[in-house]
Amino acid sequence: MANLGKSNQRIWSVSEITAAVRTTIEQSFQPIWLTGEVSNLTIHRSGHVYLTLKDSVSQISAVFFSGAGAARHLKVSEGMEIEVYGRLTVYEPRGTYQLTIREMRPKGLGALQVKFEELKRKLQVEGLFDEAHKQPLPMLPACVGVVTSPDGAALRDFLNIIDRRFSSMHVRVYPAAVQGEGAAAEIAAGIEFFGRNRACDVIVVTRGGGSLEDLWAFNEERVARAVAESGIPVISAVGHEVDFTICDFVADLRVPTPSAAAELVVGRKTELLGRLSTAHRTMTNSLNLRLSHLRNRVQRLAGHYVFREPMNLVRRHQQRVDELAVRLERQLESRVVAATHRVERLRVQLEALNPRGVLSRGYAILIDKSSGRAVRQPDDVQPGAAVRGLLADGEIPLKVDMVQPDN
């Protein structure tokens, strides 16, 4: 008799109650950020990522559809703590609730992103990003200063382009850590060194790609201030095309890769030669057009009845036209020769600016190891100081026994 009162109540199927629970959960919770330790990680060949997020008390299943690339980029592994953004839902075939992930990042990255945006806003308000502060790049730099790690692939890529496209260009490298503790101070010091000593015509700050944490040294305020205060144009070539840093916004020019920076620097020579070639073609076409107009005019006048009989007059005009043609052609040749000589003089000047040409004549440059500066006079070093003697084909480690000024 007690069961008769329930005969009119609805009887749910498992599918129906699971679907109802899923709808309730999805409508009750907005997308959330969730942090936890990774376990049961599976990167399926379909490109989807399955994992469990847990803390000391509980755990939750999660799926990141088409997230294999992001997971591999972040090097997600068992036991790693991460932060994920997604929506709670129910996987109906098993009747379990789970998180559908939309975004994934290492734990703590959120704080870095906030710090990045705060500094970006601060410097933007100060006007450090304004186009009015951007310096133009030199047409033909005699020397390029590069601030980067001497062991990184970025420097190799940069030098390969320079060597292939403009081998006579002088490159000075300021070795600096580009990641980790103290990297920002070394990068800023390199920019300040080139600016203080006027040791080059353009500065390239560069490194390869990486995560936000890897590139963080280029988001430090000290680096941004050094770039903004540099009296020499600065090119920022940090990371890959999709990477942006504070250094990029402050620099006079941002390029996506180290190779692109090298192409830009040497491309100025190509640009000059291209302008000369274009001027040559334009001048030639203008002169040919002018000659064509003159010939057409002479031909029209020659056909006029006034000149049908006195052909001598026509011939004199024709001869004058030919003389003008010869003169114009000579003037064109003279201008082309002058432009060619100018380019040659510029090339000789560039060669003369190359310090290696001086070293090859038997001279040497002394570099104080402690400061990295060139020794210009006896007072620059003290007895016992370690110096490097730079020669045309290498260097010799030296030690100063005695300093004797020239009396």
HELIX and SHEET records of a PDB file:
HELIX    1   1 LEU A    4  LYS A    6  5                                   3    
HELIX    2   2 VAL A   14  SER A   28  1                                  15    
HELIX    3   3 ALA A   68  LEU A   74  1                                   7    
HELIX    4   4 LEU A  109  GLU A  126  1                                  18    
HELIX    5   5 GLU A  131  HIS A  133  5                                   3    
HELIX    6   6 ALA A  153  ARG A  165  1                                  13    
HELIX    7   7 ALA A  183  ASN A  197  1                                  15    
HELIX    8   8 TRP A  216  ASN A  219  5                                   4    
HELIX    9   9 GLU A  221  GLU A  229  1                                   9    
HELIX   10  10 ILE A  246  VAL A  250  1                                   5    
HELIX   11  11 PRO A  258  ALA A  302  1                                  45    
HELIX   12  12 TYR A  305  PHE A  307  5                                   3    
HELIX   13  13 MET A  311  LEU A  353  1                                  43    
HELIX   14  14 PRO A  355  LEU A  359  1                                   5    
HELIX   15  15 PRO A  378  ASP A  380  5                                   3    
SHEET    1   A 6 ILE A  32  ILE A  43  0                                        
SHEET    2   A 6 VAL A  49  LYS A  54 -1                                        
SHEET    3   A 6 GLN A  59  PHE A  64 -1                                        
SHEET    4   A 6 THR A  96  PRO A 106  1                                        
SHEET    5   A 6 GLU A  81  TYR A  91 -1                                        
SHEET    6   A 6 ILE A  32  ILE A  43 -1                                        
SHEET    1   B 5 HIS A 170  PRO A 175  0                                        
SHEET    2   B 5 CYS A 143  THR A 148  1                                        
SHEET    3   B 5 VAL A 202  ARG A 207  1                                        
SHEET    4   B 5 VAL A 234  VAL A 238  1                                        
SHEET    5   B 5 LEU A 253  ARG A 254  1                                        
SHEET    1   C 3 ILE A 365  ASP A 368  0                                        
SHEET    2   C 3 ALA A 386  LEU A 391 -1                                        
SHEET    3   C 3 GLY A 394  LYS A 399 -1                                        
END                                                                             
